Amino acid sequence: MRPAERLFRIIRILRTANGALTASQIAQKLEVSKRSIYRDMAHLIGSGAPIDSEPGVGFMLRDEFDLPPLSFTFEQLEALALGAKTLALIADDDLSTAAKEALEKIRDAVPERHKAKLDAPHLMVVPPKGIEMPTKTLRRLRRAIDENLVLKISYRALDGGQTSREVYPLALTNFGPKWLLTAWCTVRKDFRDFRVDRIDQLSDLRRKFVPTNGQQLSDYLKRYST
């Protein structure tokens, strides 16, 4: 779990808690160490988050921490709920959990008479049958895209050939049961799309790339939209 995602989840846990929570309780919910929670709390409090802490009692979020009120039509909420249900089935573990949490927030926000509609059969999402999503690889690819990390991949082509590529990861696209990685390939000196389920090995080369003209996702999209 990335640090930014953990901070968000700590805020959500505090918002839904009935009273103060200890570092041990929060650490147990997130499956991390107490030391990590204390460090995260120091960061949140230092950043201005309205969190009260008392030794021996725990941490509590003050009431003023909230998003500005947003207004959605029920159809807009249906769309958001359907998107969250889909991500919960096809994404990596972290994004799937975030989608489930978002769906619960949507359900909590609507009147009681609408809750059943959000769970109605016409909004069900059926998981791809017999297909296991490459969740661990997806999580690593998302992190690499977010942080502009250069990757080395071992890729199994459709003809069975194995190639090794150094790539600049740019985007992930879902096509039903399949995920596609769009990247700049330093070997081909061009954009390439790789099926994530055919990436056999993935290595973080521990260095970052700087997006330059001609190698950015916007360049890729312009090429294939004209």
Secondary structure by P-SEA (a helix, b strand, c coil): ccaaaaaaaaaaaaaaccccccaaaaaaaacccaaaaaaaaaaaaaacccccccccbbbbbcccccccbbbbcaaaaaaaaaaaaaaaccccaaaaaaaaaaaaaaaaaccccccccccccccccccccccccaaaaaaaaaaaaaabbbbbbbccccccbbbbbbbbcccccccccbbbbbbbcccccbbbbbccccccccccccccccccccccaaaaaaaaac
